[in-house]
């Protein structure tokens, strides 16, 4: 670990161990084997091609165990073959053929990778990798953040707090209302997973026209047949491609990841600022050191780490979203090396999520500091006073309050003295005289109370059969 180039495989390895199920070299091999095996079974048992046989349960167990029991030894075998072939997908084909050698299936080994170009296998493997990561890692972790933020908002919905527009004191809000804003923004983006995000795949040969398929078996409706197969893998079939599936759905997903990351970046900076202002204290860890020279410091490192990792993640996602949909003519290999970095982009996102969760769990609200800040800024009542004056047709209401408050430090006495001079109905005057900065929060508390969380934590999807990410596959 001390000599790893990337901190993802060194410093942060223990925090990211589960991601190796999706994005490691071995995981990519396993997903490729899965596609190859399920395609072979589909050709025999569903399409029942001439010259094949129907696989019996014993055959199916033998075949599916090749990917279900795919382990480090299996990955090493594939890598050894690749050392000879210098082709990663061809190595998968030869690996499978080696596994069925000596069985009754061996005589049909030329149907392994039948009609396929490498990209038929790769595009489906990558789509499943990202789909499984999204359902099993990304969404559950994000929903945990949502739940924590929702709880934080609800428990602080009635805590009055100064707003700061342009960094300057502005009309009061509540702490809970500012937190629920982020919950709402994230949930608005999560709707896109339901409405738009569809993982697409193709299985249509060397240039997307089923050339080889049709030569061998012209009686088969290959477009329909492969669409059924792709859909059975939990993906949406794309019938119009070149040699590669154009990755437009991946680009859409990565743009969605970027938008959610940016919302959490905004949150991290706001929470960092609230800590700086003293509105939040941070729980202490006895063994932790904040500064090598200043013993008193408790630095907001979790939100800083989140900010740094979001930046790296967004840079990678932006490149992937821009690069992957573009390929010269029917095929070039520039997407291949780019896609191998999908895991890095996702890992930096998960790192940021975990840092944010850690940071949230350290927070303690400093009620005294928040309250004192409000008491120190009676000029915040300039807005309601001039608004009531406007209602009562008092000319130059704004300008009069500007003269009283702009750049001036005023207190309760100065505000109430000004109110007493106003020629307004007693009802309005009494309302203004009873007003304090803490009470001038509008509907902030109610807006938090009314908010219903749509996406709770703990909901997980399921990957394809044999994906190895859960025990729920039949």
C-alpha positions in Angstrom: 0.0 0.0 0.0 2.9 2.4 0.8 4.0 2.2 -2.9 0.7 2.5 -4.6 0.6 5.4 -7.1 -3.1 6.1 -6.6 -4.4 6.9 -3.0 -7.5 4.9 -4.0 -5.5 1.7 -3.7 -3.3 3.0 -0.9 -4.4 5.5 1.7 -8.2 5.1 1.0 -8.2 1.4 0.2 -10.0 0.2 3.3 -12.8 2.8 2.8 -13.3 1.6 -0.8 -12.9 -2.1 -0.6 -16.4 -2.9 -1.8 -15.9 -1.0 -5.0 -13.5 -3.7 -6.2 -16.6 -5.8 -6.8 -17.4 -3.5 -9.7 -14.3 -1.7 -11.0 -11.3 -3.9 -10.4 -9.7 -5.7 -13.3 -11.0 -9.0 -11.9 -14.5 -7.5 -11.7 -14.4 -6.5 -15.3 -13.3 -10.0 -16.2 -16.1 -11.5 -14.2 -18.7 -9.3 -15.8 -17.3 -10.2 -19.3 -17.5 -13.9 -18.4 -21.1 -13.5 -17.2 -22.1 -11.9 -20.6 -20.3 -14.6 -22.6 -21.9 -17.4 -20.6 -25.4 -16.0 -20.6 -25.1 -15.3 -24.4 -24.1 -18.9 -25.0 -27.0 -20.2 -22.9 -29.4 -17.8 -24.8 -28.3 -19.1 -28.2 -28.8 -22.7 -27.2 -31.9 -22.6 -24.9 -33.8 -19.6 -26.1 -33.0 -19.3 -29.8 -32.2 -23.0 -30.2 -29.9 -22.5 -33.1 -29.5 -25.3 -35.6 -26.5 -27.4 -34.7 -26.9 -26.8 -31.0 -28.6 -28.6 -28.2 -30.7 -27.6 -25.2 -28.6 -27.3 -22.1 -29.9 -29.5 -19.3 -29.8 -28.2 -15.7 -26.4 -29.9 -15.2 -25.0 -28.0 -18.1 -26.4 -24.7 -16.9 -24.9 -25.3 -13.4 -21.5 -26.0 -15.0 -21.6 -23.0 -17.2 -22.9 -20.5 -14.6 -20.4 -21.6 -12.0 -17.7 -20.3 -14.3 -18.7 -16.8 -13.4 -20.4 -17.5 -10.1 -17.2 -18.9 -8.7 -14.9 -16.5 -10.6 -12.1 -15.7 -8.1 -8.6 -14.5 -7.9 -7.2 -17.7 -9.3 -9.6 -17.4 -12.3 -8.6 -13.8 -12.9 -4.9 -14.9 -12.8 -5.7 -17.6 -15.4 -7.3 -15.0 -17.7 -4.4 -12.7 -17.3 -2.0 -15.4 -18.2 -3.9 -16.1 -21.4 -4.0 -12.4 -22.2 -0.2 -12.3 -21.9 -0.2 -14.7 -24.9 -3.1 -13.2 -26.9 -2.5 -9.5 -26.1 -6.3 -9.2 -26.3 -8.3 -9.0 -23.1 -11.7 -10.2 -24.5 -10.2 -13.0 -26.6 -8.6 -14.2 -23.4 -12.0 -14.4 -21.8 -13.2 -16.6 -24.7 -10.2 -18.9 -24.4 -10.7 -19.1 -20.6 -14.3 -20.3 -21.0 -13.3 -22.8 -23.6 -10.7 -24.1 -21.2 -13.3 -24.5 -18.5 -15.6 -26.6 -20.6 -12.9 -28.8 -22.0 -13.5 -32.4 -21.2 -17.3 -31.9 -20.7 -20.2 -32.7 -23.0 -20.3 -29.0 -23.9 -16.8 -29.0 -25.4 -18.0 -30.0 -28.8 -19.9 -26.7 -29.0 -17.1 -24.5 -27.8 -17.0 -22.5 -31.1 -20.3 -21.0 -30.1 -18.5 -19.2 -27.2 -18.4 -15.6 -28.4 -20.5 -16.5 -31.4 -21.3 -13.5 -33.7 -19.7 -11.1 -31.2 -17.3 -8.4 -31.5 -15.3 -7.5 -28.4 -17.4 -4.4 -27.9 -20.6 -6.5 -27.7 -19.2 -8.0 -24.5 -17.5 -4.9 -23.2 -20.4 -2.5 -23.6 -22.7 -4.8 -21.7 -20.1 -5.6 -19.0 -19.4 -1.9 -18.3 -23.1 -1.0 -18.3 -23.8 -3.7 -15.7 -20.8 -2.6 -13.7 -22.0 1.0 -13.5 -25.6 -0.1 -13.0 -24.8 -2.4 -10.1 -22.5 0.3 -8.5 -25.3 2.8 -8.8 -27.9 0.6 -7.2 -25.8 -1.1 -4.6 -23.3 1.6 -3.5 -24.1 5.0 -4.9 -27.8 5.4 -4.2 -27.8 3.7 -0.7 -24.9 6.0 0.4 -26.5 9.1 -1.0 -29.8 8.2 0.6 -28.0 7.9 4.0 -26.7 11.4 3.5 -30.3 12.5 2.7 -31.6 10.9 5.8 -29.0 12.5 8.0 -29.6 15.9 6.5 -33.4 15.5 6.8 -33.0 14.6 10.5 -30.7 17.5 11.1 -33.2 19.9 9.4 -36.2 18.6 11.4 -34.4 18.8 14.7 -33.3 22.4 14.0 -36.4 23.7 12.1 -37.1 26.3 14.9 -33.6 27.5 15.4 -33.5 31.1 14.2 -30.3 32.0 12.3 -29.0 35.0 10.4 -28.9 34.5 6.6 -25.9 35.8 4.8 -26.3 37.1 1.3 -23.0 38.2 -0.3 -21.5 37.2 3.0 -23.4 40.0 4.8 -26.1 39.7 7.5 -29.5 39.3 5.8 -33.1 38.5 6.7 -33.2 35.7 9.3 -34.0 32.1 8.5 -33.7 28.9 10.5 -30.9 26.4 10.5 -33.3 23.6 9.6 -34.6 25.5 6.6 -31.1 26.0 5.2 -30.4 22.3 5.5 -33.8 21.2 4.0 -32.9 23.3 0.9 -30.1 20.8 0.2 -32.4 17.8 0.8 -34.9 19.2 -1.7 -32.2 19.9 -4.3 -30.8 16.4 -4.1 -34.2 14.7 -4.2 -35.1 16.8 -7.3 -32.0 15.2 -9.0 -32.9 11.7 -7.8 -36.1 11.9 -9.8 -33.9 11.7 -12.9 -32.9 8.1 -11.9 -36.6 7.2 -12.2 -37.5 9.2 -15.3 -34.4 9.4 -17.5 -31.5 7.2 -16.5 -31.5 4.1 -18.6 -28.5 1.9 -19.0 -28.2 0.9 -22.6 -26.5 -1.9 -24.4 -26.1 -3.6 -27.7 -25.3 -7.1 -29.1 -25.3 -6.5 -32.9 -21.8 -7.4 -34.1 -18.8 -5.8 -35.7 -20.5 -2.6 -37.1 -24.0 -2.9 -35.7 -25.6 -4.6 -38.7 -25.7 -8.3 -37.6 -23.6 -9.2 -40.6 -22.1 -12.4 -39.2 -25.3 -13.4 -37.4 -27.3 -13.2 -40.6 -24.8 -15.1 -42.7 -24.9 -18.1 -40.3 -28.6 -18.1 -39.4 -30.6 -15.9 -41.9 -33.9 -17.3 -40.5 -33.4 -15.6 -37.1 -34.8 -12.1 -36.4 -31.5 -11.0 -34.8 -32.6 -7.5 -34.0 -35.5 -8.8 -31.9 -33.5 -11.7 -30.5 -30.6 -9.6 -29.3 -33.0 -6.9 -27.9 -34.6 -9.6 -25.8 -31.2 -10.7 -24.5 -30.0 -7.2 -23.6 -33.2 -6.5 -21.8 -32.9 -9.8 -19.9 -29.6 -8.5 -18.6 -31.4 -5.6 -17.1 -30.5 -3.0 -19.8 -32.3 -1.2 -22.5 -31.4 -2.4 -26.0 -29.9 0.1 -28.5 -30.6 -1.1 -32.1 -28.8 1.7 -33.8 -25.0 1.7 -33.2 -21.7 1.4 -34.9 -19.3 -1.2 -33.5 -19.7 0.5 -30.2 -22.8 1.4 -28.2 -22.4 5.2 -28.3 -22.4 5.7 -24.5 -24.9 8.5 -24.5 -26.7 7.0 -21.6 -23.4 6.8 -19.6 -22.8 10.5 -20.4 -26.3 11.4 -19.1 -25.6 9.5 -15.9 -22.2 11.1 -15.4 -23.8 14.6 -15.9 -26.3 13.6 -13.2 -23.5 12.5 -10.9 -21.8 15.9 -11.5 -25.0 17.9 -10.6 -25.5 15.9 -7.4 -21.8 16.3 -6.6 -22.1 20.1 -7.1 -25.0 20.3 -4.7 -22.9 18.4 -2.1 -20.0 20.7 -2.8 -22.2 23.7 -2.1 -23.3 22.0 1.1 -19.7 21.2 2.2 -18.7 24.8 1.7 -21.7 26.1 3.6 -21.2 23.8 6.5 -17.5 24.7 6.5 -18.5 28.3 6.8 -21.0 27.7 9.6 -18.2 25.9 11.5 -16.0 28.9 10.8 -18.7 31.3 12.1 -19.1 29.1 15.3 -22.6 28.1 14.5 -21.5 24.5 14.6 -19.1 23.0 17.0 -17.4 19.7 16.2 -17.3 16.7 18.5 -13.8 16.0 19.6 -11.8 12.8 19.2 -9.3 12.5 22.0 -6.6 11.0 19.8 -7.1 13.3 16.9 -4.8 16.2 16.1 -6.1 19.3 14.3 -2.8 21.2 13.8 0.8 20.1 14.2 1.5 23.4 16.0 -1.8 24.8 17.3 -3.2 22.3 19.8 -6.6 24.1 20.2 -7.7 23.5 16.6 -10.5 21.2 15.4 -10.3 21.6 11.7 -13.4 20.9 9.4 -11.3 18.4 7.5 -14.2 16.1 6.5 -15.9 18.8 4.5 -12.6 19.9 3.0 -11.8 16.3 2.0 -15.2 16.1 0.5 -14.6 19.2 -1.5 -11.3 17.9 -2.8 -12.7 14.5 -3.8 -15.7 16.0 -5.5 -13.4 18.2 -7.6 -11.4 15.2 -8.8 -14.6 13.1 -9.4 -16.3 15.8 -11.4 -13.2 16.3 -13.6 -13.1 12.6 -14.4 -16.9 12.4 -15.0 -16.8 15.5 -17.2 -14.1 14.0 -19.3 -16.0 10.7 -19.6 -19.2 12.4 -20.4 -17.5 14.5 -23.1 -15.3 11.7 -24.5 -17.3 8.5 -24.5 -20.1 9.6 -27.0 -17.5 10.5 -29.6 -15.8 7.8 -31.8 -14.2 8.1 -35.2 -16.4 6.6 -37.9 -17.4 3.0 -36.9 -14.8 2.5 -34.1 -11.7 3.8 -32.4 -10.2 2.7 -29.1 -10.0 6.0 -27.3 -13.1 5.1 -25.3 -11.5 1.9 -24.0 -8.8 3.5 -22.0 -11.2 6.2 -20.8 -13.7 3.7 -19.5 -11.1 2.0 -17.3 -11.2 5.2 -15.2 -14.9 5.0 -14.5 -14.1 3.3 -11.2 -11.7 6.2 -10.1 -14.4 8.7 -10.8 -17.0 6.7 -8.8 -14.5 6.0 -6.0 -13.8 9.7 -5.5 -17.5 10.4 -5.3 -18.0 7.7 -2.6 -15.0 9.1 -0.7 -16.7 12.5 -0.7 -20.0 11.0 0.4 -18.3 9.2 3.3 -16.5 12.3 4.4 -19.7 14.3 4.3 -21.4 11.7 6.5 -18.5 11.7 8.9 -18.6 15.5 9.0 -22.3 15.7 9.7 -22.0 13.2 12.5 -19.4 15.4 14.2 -21.7 18.5 14.2 -23.1 20.1 17.4 -25.3 23.2 17.1 -24.0 26.2 19.0 -27.3 27.7 20.0 -25.7 30.5 22.1 -23.5 31.7 19.2 -26.3 31.7 16.7 -28.6 33.5 19.1 -26.0 36.1 20.0 -25.4 36.8 16.3 -29.0 37.6 15.9 -29.1 39.9 18.9 -26.2 41.8 17.5 -28.0 42.7 14.3 -31.2 44.6 14.9 -30.7 46.3 11.6 -32.2 43.1 10.1 -35.6 44.5 11.0 -35.2 47.3 8.4 -36.9 45.0 5.8 -40.1 44.4 7.7 -40.4 48.0 9.0 -40.1 49.5 5.5 -42.5 46.9 4.1 -45.2 47.8 6.7 -44.5 51.5 5.9 -45.0 50.8 2.2 -48.3 49.1 3.0 -49.4 52.2 4.7 -48.4 54.5 1.8 -45.6 56.2 3.7 -43.4 57.8 1.1 -39.7 57.0 0.7 -40.0 54.1 3.2 -36.9 52.3 1.8 -34.8 55.4 1.8 -35.7 56.3 5.4 -34.7 52.8 6.6 -31.5 53.0 4.5 -30.6 56.3 6.3 -31.2 54.7 9.7 -29.4 51.4 9.2 -27.0 51.2 6.2 -23.5 50.9 7.6 -24.7 51.6 11.1 -24.6 49.5 14.2 -28.1 49.9 15.8 -29.7 48.2 18.7 -33.2 47.3 19.9 -33.7 50.8 21.4 -32.9 52.6 18.1 -35.2 50.3 16.1 -38.1 50.8 18.5 -37.6 54.5 18.8 -37.9 54.8 15.0 -41.1 52.6 15.0 -42.7 54.9 17.6 -42.3 57.9 15.2 -44.3 56.2 12.5 -47.8 57.3 11.6 -49.2 53.9 11.1 -52.2 52.0 12.6 -51.7 50.9 16.2 -52.1 47.2 15.1 -49.2 47.5 12.7 -47.1 49.5 15.2 -47.6 46.9 18.0 -46.7 44.1 15.6 -43.4 45.9 14.7 -42.6 46.7 18.3 -43.0 43.1 19.3 -40.8 41.9 16.5 -37.2 40.7 17.2 -34.6 39.3 14.8 -35.4 35.8 16.3 -39.1 36.1 15.4 -38.6 37.4 11.9 -38.2 34.1 10.2 -41.3 34.0 7.9 -42.4 30.5 7.1 -39.0 28.9 7.6 -40.1 26.5 10.3 -43.3 25.5 8.5 -41.5 24.8 5.3 -39.3 22.3 7.1 -42.2 20.7 8.9 -44.1 20.4 5.6 -41.3 18.6 3.8 -41.8 14.9 3.2 -38.7 12.9 2.5 -39.2 10.9 -0.7 -36.0 8.8 -0.8 -35.1 7.1 2.5 -31.9 5.3 3.1 -31.5 1.5 3.0 -33.2 0.9 -0.3 -31.1 -1.2 -2.7 -31.6 -2.5 -6.1 -30.4 -5.8 -7.5 -27.8 -6.6 -10.1 -27.9 -9.3 -12.8 -27.9 -13.0 -12.0 -24.5 -14.0 -10.5 -23.2 -10.5 -10.2 -21.8 -11.4 -6.7 -23.1 -8.2 -5.0 -25.8 -9.8 -2.9 -27.5 -13.0 -2.0 -30.8 -12.3 -3.7 -30.1 -13.7 -7.1 -31.8 -16.9 -8.1 
